Amino acid sequence: MRALVTGGTGFIGTHLVKRLNEAGHDVISIDSEISEKHATEQRYVWSDICNYTHLTKLRNIIEGIDVVYHLAAKKDLQASHNNVISYHNTNVVGSLNLLELCREVGVKRLVFASSSAVYGESDLDSYSETSPTEPLSPYGLQKLTVEKYCKLYSEYYGLDTVCLRYFNVFGPGTKEGVVPILQKQHKNNKFLTIFGSGENERDFVHVDDVINATILAGGYNSEHNGDVFNVAYGECTSINDIALAICGTGGKIDRLPKKIEAFSVRGNISKIKENLEWKPTIHVLDWLSN
């Protein structure tokens, strides 16, 4: 298989490129942030999917590709509130550029890295793929917009697309999210910063499990449906429990005003278990205790 990974120097992208290469696939990754290390270790190409002057170059790269894994994005949910236009250009316009190029050259499948941020907050015990989508941030809205474009390109242009709603991804090498932030604060003997009561909950899923789901989606045997899957553990863990696992009962906590965000986000993973025969294997508290 010939595969293209966008955002291949990021946390999830790095793991995905490595796994695909280990499986013997022909992998190219494009990214706008490529170091000399990336360029020498793997087949990375510096390119920006938002830059129209790069589209001819991108078209040449994409021709002959079987599966595109689209992970490139601006990912800071909170920062998206203050940088709406910049985030929109990267997350929506860049994705649309890529979809159009894939359609033009006849790519077989595009797998889009979406987010649980599309759900927002409701009184539901857990979120399934058919739950209402009411994003609380520009980031979540942008991910939802690209999902709709993916479905349109599947239904009207014959480009197979699969959207994966990643929940809170953790694991070795990550610098984003509550887990690495609290780990770094503890390592540096600083107060652990918790926003609000700390009873807010998230569904944490390990990057190895995410990569398994992402690769399975690339070979999903269903045509032109623009399907969507949750990628989660299926169980919530509070921020207080994360902090406790990191620093123990004697940890120093600095409680700050709560952010504008959902209180509890848990994914229903029945659909991905049934359709992709995927299930998570690593719980965040077990991982932190090892």
Secondary structure, DSSP 8 states (H G I E B T S, - for coil): -EEEEETTTSHHHHHHHHHHHHTT-EEEEEES---HHHHHHS-EEE--TT-GGGHHHHHHHHTT-SEEEE------TTGGGT-HHHHHIIIIIHHHHHHHHHHHHT-SEEEEEEEGGGT---S-SSB-TTS----SSHHHHHHHHHHHHHHHHHHHH--EEEEEEE-EEE-TT--SSHHHHHHHHHHTT--EEEETTS--EE-EEEHHHHHHHHHHHHT----S--EEEEES-SS-EEHHHHHHHHH-TT--EEEE---SS-SEE-B--HHHHHHH-------HHHHHH-
